[in-house]
Structures are given as C-alpha cells and as structure tokens.
Amino acid sequence: MLYHRDNQVAVTIKAGEELNNRFGAFMHDDIIGKEYGSRIVSRNAKGYIYVLHPTPELWTMVVPHRTQILYLPDISFISLYLDMKPGSHVLECGTGSGSFSHSIARTVAPHGKLYTFEYHGNRAMTARNEFEAHGLGDIITLEHRDVCKNGFGLKDAVNCAFLDLPAPWEAIGSAKEAFKQHRTGKICTFSPCIEQVSRSVQALYDHGFVDITMFECLMREHNTVAVNKITMDEAIAAAKVKMARNKANEPRAAGRKRKAEDDTTEKTIVTKTGVDCRGHTSYLTFATFLPAIQDDVTPANGDDTPTSTS
C-alpha cells in the first residue's frame, strides 16, 4: 500500500478484514478485485491510499529490517557487474532480511536458481517463510550454515557469487569450488571497512581470481533550476568583468537584484548538484573466476589436428 511517496507498507489482503491508519478505515473487501494502481478512498472519505503491485524494489522499501539491507543503488550495480540474467545460478552468502534475494530471484527467473546462506537460525527461518509466501520457493534454496567454517557444500554449480560477510576472505576458497569450473564467473564482496577490502583482495589474489576491482556507490541529487539564457559572448564578457573585479578586490555592487516580474530574459532549465555525496553503505569488490583448462582433451579424430567439416 502507498500512503504517500515516502510511506509504503506491505499488507496481506484477506476477505472480511479491515485496515486502519491515519487516512481512515479501508475494508479489504473494497480492495479485492481492484487493479494495481487503483486509488482506494477510505470509508469516511477523509483520505485515500494506492494499491501497488508487489515488486522487489517496493519490498526493499518495506522489508522488516532484521539486519542492515542493500538498497537499490547497490542492488542494481551488483546485479549488472555479476552479469545476472534469466537462467543464472547465483550464490549469496548473508541472506539477512532478504532484500537482495528478492531482486536476484526476479532476475534469474524462471529457470535460474539462487543458493542463499544465513548464519543466524531465526533469520534463516523467517526469510525462508517469506520466500515461500512470496512464491519464490522454487527459485530460492536457503540453508542455515556457517560457511566460513563448513563451506558452501556446492561444487561446479554457480555462475556468480555475492558475499556479504564480516570476514568474506574466509569463504572465498569455498566459493571458488562452487563456481562452474569450465565457465568464467564473477564474485563480489560487500564490506563496509577498507581493512576488510584489503584482506579480501589478498584472498582473491591467492585463490587465482583476476580483474580485481573495487567500487563505491554514492548518491548525488540533481535539482532543476531556471537560469537566464545568455549567448557565449555575453558569458565571456561577464567572466572578464568578474575576473577584473576579483583582481582589483572590488566588492560586488549592492542593490542589483532584478525583480522577477520585470525580468524578460529568456530562461533555460539546468540541473545543479549538491556539494555532499550521500549513500555510502559498503565497498564493492569484484573479481573474475577463470575456467579450468583441460590439458588432456584429445580431438575426436584421434590425432593432434582439429576436425573440420565442409
């Protein structure tokens, strides 16, 4: 349910039940059968809500936070760099609240697979119940397991891996075994501290991964403003006047504000960004797994020359 832009809530609709909030009372029977995107007016006509189709993006906004979760900037960036697509088999370690798991499941559906692991027993049970309730039980396999001590128990199974662990370097060796051994794969570690990145990079290097790169996703808002549209000559002339004034240390003349109602100068819309960049969650370290090379492959014709067809 959408109350307003910054306030959504997940509601399970059941016949005969009622939803009450500060916008009024909403009978579930009035909602059943309505199209997604419909505006539902409260019984006292003092407010309304919108009924939205459930998506991984909306679930990320309303998921109960059992742990720190991944948000859309990191989710989209990681999914792209790990080359996730329909049919991919993905390893995820650190299920947590299941925010990223829902996005992965939608990306790899209908024939892909997500193997996700969670150390905490209660969190694993809660996430498993949510996956089943959301119809993802056929795509997601969740296991309660300490992968740093016991490994993943997977071999030659996945195309890419995502490790959200306090010590991801302890699981990199087991993750390497989980990759499909004769295909190129991608791995990503999610670490808030640069010291963790350093140890993860060393472990990736020690296990033969290549193309090791670290990124950080930051958000910067772009605000649109209207400014006077001037020619290049006018801009150069204004810059020269400003430079001359600065060189002479002359203060800017006061009382030169132009009244908006008298301003007939043509306007254009531009974007301006703030000075601060917000949004650091963690450092994203990516690396590439190279497939094994078979040295004992014999051509089908029994000699050392490759076969050909005409």
N, C-alpha and C positions, 0 to 999 in steps of 0.2 A: 504494500500500500504506500502511496506517495501522499504525505501530508502537505509538504511544500518542498522546495528544491533541496534543502539541507536536512530534511527529516523524512526518512523512509522507515518502514517496519515490515517484517515478514509476518504474515497472518495465514494460518491454515483455515480455509473456509469450510464450515460444516453447517448443514441444514439445521435450522432452529436456533442457532446461536447468535450472539449479538456482540458487536464491537463498540466500545465506548471510549471516547477521547475528548479532548477539549473542543473539537469541532462538532460534537453531538453524538447521537446514537445511530449506529448503522446495523441493520439486520442483515445477517448473512444471506437470508433468502432473497433479499433485494439485489445482492451481488451475483448470486449464482445465475449463470446463463448470459451475463453481460460480456461484451467483447473487451479484450485487454485495451487499455487506454481510455475506457469509459470514465466519465465523472459521475460519482455517486453522491447525491445530496443527502444530508442527514435527515432523520425523521422530524426534527424541529426546524429544519430549513435554515439553520444558522451557520452551516458550514458544509464542506464537501471534501472528498478525497478522490484520488485517481487509482484505478486498478491497473497494475503494470504486470507485464509478462515476466516471470522469473528468469533471470539471466545470471551468469557468473559475476558480471560487473555489479549488479544490484545485490547479489548475495555478499560480495565483498564489503558493501556498504552497511549491511545489517547483520552480518555474522556475529554471533556471541564470541567475544574475544577471550579465548582460553589461553592464548599466547599472543605475542606480537605477530601481526599478519603482514603479508605482502599486499601492496596496493597496485593499482592499475599501471602506473609508470614502470615499475619493476617487472610486473607480470608480463606486459607486452614486450618489453625489451628482452627478457629472458626467453620467452617463447620464440621470438624471432631468431636469436643467436643460437639457440639449441636446435633450430630447424625442425620444430614440431609441426606435424601435419597429420591429416587423416591416415590412420593405419600405423602410426609410430608407436613403438613400445618405449615407455618412459619410466625411469626410476626416480622416485622422490623420497628423500630422507628428511624427516621433520614435518610430519603431517600437520601438527599443531591444530589450528582452528579450521583447516580445510579450505581456506580461501583460494590458494593457488591450485589445489587439487581439482576444484570445480572447473577452473579455466582449462587445465590440462585435459580433463575428461571431455570437454566440449571440442577441443582442438583435435584430439586423436580419434574421436568417434567417427563412424560406428564400429570399425573393425580394429581399432587400436587398443592398447592396454596401458594402464597406469599401475605400477607396483609402488605403493607408498608405505613407509615405515615410521612408527612412532614409538618412542622410548617409554612414555608415560601411559600406564594402563588405562586410567579413567578417560584420558583424552582420546586414546585409540578407540575405546568402546563408544564414546559419544560421536566421534567422527564417523565410525562405521554405521551407526544408526542413521545419521544424517544422509550419508551416501545412499543407503537403501531407500530412505524416504523420498529422496530426490530422483530415484530411478537410475542411479549410477552404479548399482551393484554389479552389473555385468562387465563394466569397463574398469572399475577400480578394485584392486585387491589390496587390502590393508592388513598389515601384520604388526603386532606388538613385539618389538625386538630391539635389543641393544646391538646396533650394527657395528659400533666401534670395537666391541669385544667378540661378537659372534659372526660378523659379516652379514651380507645380504642373503646368502644362500641361493644366489642366482648365477647361472653361467650361460654365456652365449645367448642372452635373452633381450637386451635393450639397445635402442638406438642412441639414447641420450640420458644424462643423469643430472639431477639437481640435489645438492647437499646443503641443507640449512641446519647446521650443527655447531655446537660450541667449539668442537675440535674436528673440523672436516678432514684434516690431514690423516686422521686415524682410520678413516673409511675409504680413502682413495684407492688403496690396494684392492679391496674387495669390490669396489665399484668398477675397477678395470676388468675384473673377471666377469662381471655381469654384462659387459658390452658384447655385442655380436662380433666375434673375433675376426671375421673376414669382411667387415664393413667399417668405414670411417664413422666415428661417433663424436659427440660433443659432451662436455661436462661443465657444470657451473657450480661454484661455491658461493655462499651468501654469508658474508662476515662483516660485523659492524666495526671491528677494530683492525687497524693496519698491521698489527703484530700477527693477527690470525691470517691475514693475507700472505704475509711473508712466509709463514710456516707451510701454508697450503701450496704456495708456488713452489717451494723446495720439494714438497712431496710429489707434486705433479711432475716436476722435472726428474726426480728419482725414479718414477714409475714409467718414464718414457713418453709422457704426453708432450705435444708440441704446440706451437702457436699460442703460447700462454699470454693472455691479455687481461687487464683489469679495467673496469669501468665504474663510474658512479653516476646514478641518475639524480638530477636536480630539477626542480620545477621553478619556472620563472613566469610570472603573469605578464600578459601583454594587454595593455589598456589602450583603447582607441580615443584619440582626441582630435579636435578640429583645429587646424593651424592656417595661417594666411598663406595663400598660394602666391609665390613670387617667382620671377624669372631668374635665370642664372646670373645675369648682370646685376640685378638688384641684390642677390645674395652675396656676390663678390664685393659690391660696394659697401654693404652693411658690415661684412667681415673686416674690410680695411678700416672703416671708422672705428670699430671695436678695438682693433689692434692698435690704432693710433692713440685711442683714449687710454688703453691699458699701459702703453709705453710712457705716456705723459702722466700717469697716475691720476687722471681726472675722474672725479666721481660721476656716476650716471645722473643725468638731469632728472629732477623730480617733477612730478605733476604731468607726466606724459602718457598717462593711461588713457587709452581710447575707449570711448563709450560704445558698448555693444550695439546700441540702437543706431549709432552714426557710422558704424563700420560697414562699408560696402565692398571691402576687399574680398575677392573670391577665396573660398575656403577649400581645403582638401583634408581628407581623413588619413591620419597616420597612426602607427602604434608606437607606444613607448613602454619600455620595460623598467621594472624597479631595480634598485641597486642590489638588494639582497636576493640570494637564491635559497629557497627553502626546499626541503624534501629529502634530505639525506636519511636513508634508512640503513643501508649497508653497502659494502663494496662487492661488486660482482666480478668474480674471477673466472674466466673462460679458458678452456684448453681443448685440444683436439686429440682424440684417440686414433692412432693409425692402425689399420688392419694388419693381422699376421700375414707373413709371406710364406707360401708353401714352396720349399725348395725341391721337393721330390715329385712334382707333378710331371707325369710322362704323357706326351702327346698321344692322341687316340690311335695314330697310325704306327705306333711302336718305335719310331725313330726320333731324332732330335729336330726334325724340321716341322714347322707348323703345318696343319692341314689347311686346305683351301678348296673352295667349290667354284665351279664355273657355271 
